[in-house]
Protein backbone atom coordinates (compact mmCIF):
# COMPACT_ATOMS: atom_id res chain seq x y z
CA UNK A 1 0.00 0.00 0.00
CA UNK A 2 1.40 3.41 -0.96
CA UNK A 3 1.64 6.28 1.50
CA UNK A 4 -1.17 8.05 -0.39
CA UNK A 5 -3.41 5.02 0.19
CA UNK A 6 -2.49 5.01 3.88
CA UNK A 7 -3.62 8.59 4.45
CA UNK A 8 -5.35 8.78 7.80
CA UNK A 9 -8.68 10.53 7.69
CA UNK A 10 -9.38 12.67 10.76
CA UNK A 11 -12.19 11.45 12.97
CA UNK A 12 -15.09 13.85 13.39
CA UNK A 13 -17.44 13.54 16.33
CA UNK A 14 -20.90 14.85 17.06
CA UNK A 15 -20.73 18.39 18.49
CA UNK A 16 -23.18 17.61 21.31
CA UNK A 17 -21.22 17.95 24.54
CA UNK A 18 -20.11 14.51 25.68
CA UNK A 19 -21.19 12.62 22.56
CA UNK A 20 -18.42 10.55 20.97
CA UNK A 21 -20.37 9.25 17.97
CA UNK A 22 -18.43 9.57 14.74
CA UNK A 23 -20.17 11.52 11.99
CA UNK A 24 -19.13 12.61 8.50
CA UNK A 25 -17.03 15.81 8.66
CA UNK A 26 -19.69 17.89 6.89
CA UNK A 27 -22.32 16.99 9.49
CA UNK A 28 -22.86 18.92 12.73
CA UNK A 29 -23.68 15.87 14.77
CA UNK A 30 -25.32 12.51 15.07
CA UNK A 31 -28.95 12.13 14.05
CA UNK A 32 -30.22 11.79 17.62
CA UNK A 33 -28.61 15.00 18.81
CA UNK A 34 -29.23 16.96 15.61
CA UNK A 35 -32.97 16.47 16.04
CA UNK A 36 -32.84 17.45 19.73
CA UNK A 37 -31.83 20.95 18.64
CA UNK A 38 -34.66 23.41 18.02
CA UNK A 39 -35.47 23.83 14.33
CA UNK A 40 -34.46 27.51 14.49
CA UNK A 41 -30.91 26.52 15.52
CA UNK A 42 -30.67 23.72 12.94
CA UNK A 43 -31.76 26.18 10.26
CA UNK A 44 -29.17 28.73 11.39
CA UNK A 45 -26.42 26.11 11.30
CA UNK A 46 -27.32 25.26 7.69
CA UNK A 47 -27.71 28.92 6.73
CA UNK A 48 -24.19 29.76 7.94
CA UNK A 49 -22.49 26.52 6.84
CA UNK A 50 -20.18 26.85 3.84
CA UNK A 51 -19.50 23.65 1.92
CA UNK A 52 -15.84 22.78 2.36
CA UNK A 53 -15.33 24.57 5.68
CA UNK A 54 -14.77 21.19 7.30
CA UNK A 55 -11.91 20.59 4.86
CA UNK A 56 -10.13 23.95 4.91
CA UNK A 57 -10.96 24.56 8.60
CA UNK A 58 -12.12 28.14 8.01
CA UNK A 59 -15.76 28.44 9.09
CA UNK A 60 -17.21 31.93 8.98
CA UNK A 61 -17.58 34.14 12.03
CA UNK A 62 -21.34 33.75 11.63
CA UNK A 63 -21.09 29.94 11.73
CA UNK A 64 -18.88 30.10 14.83
CA UNK A 65 -21.37 32.44 16.53
CA UNK A 66 -24.21 30.00 15.86
CA UNK A 67 -22.04 27.11 17.06
CA UNK A 68 -21.49 28.95 20.37
CA UNK A 69 -25.22 29.66 20.64
CA UNK A 70 -25.94 25.96 20.07
CA UNK A 71 -23.48 24.96 22.80
CA UNK A 72 -25.12 27.46 25.17
CA UNK A 73 -28.53 25.98 24.35
CA UNK A 74 -27.21 22.45 24.99
CA UNK A 75 -25.72 23.49 28.34
CA UNK A 76 -29.00 25.10 29.39
CA UNK A 77 -31.06 22.15 28.13
CA UNK A 78 -28.89 19.59 29.93
CA UNK A 79 -29.26 21.44 33.23
CA UNK A 80 -33.03 21.02 33.14
CA UNK A 81 -33.15 17.35 32.14
N, C-alpha and C positions, 0 to 999 in steps of 0.2 A: 504494500500500500504506500502510495506517495505521500509526502508531507501535506500536499494540498488536500488529499482525500482524508487525512487525519485531522483536519481542522476541527477544533473543538468549538461547538456552538455554545454561546453563553446560555445559562439557564435563566428563565424569566418566571417569576412567581407572581401570584395574585397580589394585588396591592392592598387587600384588606389586612389590617393589622393582625399579625399572628398566623395568617394563612400561608401554608407552604406549598399549596398546589401549584404545579407547573402549568403555565399557559403560554400560548404563542406570544412572541414579543410584541406584536401589534395589538394585543388584547389588554384591557385594563386589569381584568381579573377573571377568576373562575365564574362559571355560570351561576352558581348558588349565591355568591356575594354580589355579582353584578346586578342581579335582580332584587337584592335587598336594598340597593340604593334607590332613592326617590327618582322618578322619571326625569324630573327637572335637572338633577345632577348628571344622570346618564346622558341626557341630551346635551348638556354643556360640555361634557367630556368629548363627545363626538364632534361638537361644533368647533372646539379648539384643537382637536387632534389633527396633525399634519402627517399624511402618509410618508413613511420613511424616518420619522423622528426617532423611532426605536432603533434605527440602524445608525444614523449619524449622531445620535445622542444630543440633539439640540431642540428640545421642545420649546415652544413659544412661552413668553412670560404669561400669556393668558392661560395656556394649558397648565402651567405650574401653579397659577393662582387657583384654578378649579381643583387641581389635585390636592392642594392644601385645604380647600373648603370641604372636599370629600373626606379627607382624614379627620377634620374637625367634626363632621357629621357622624362619622363612624365612632369616634371617641365619645361623643354625646350619646349616641344610640346605645353603645355597649354599657354605659353607666346605668341605663334605665332598664336593662334586660334582666 
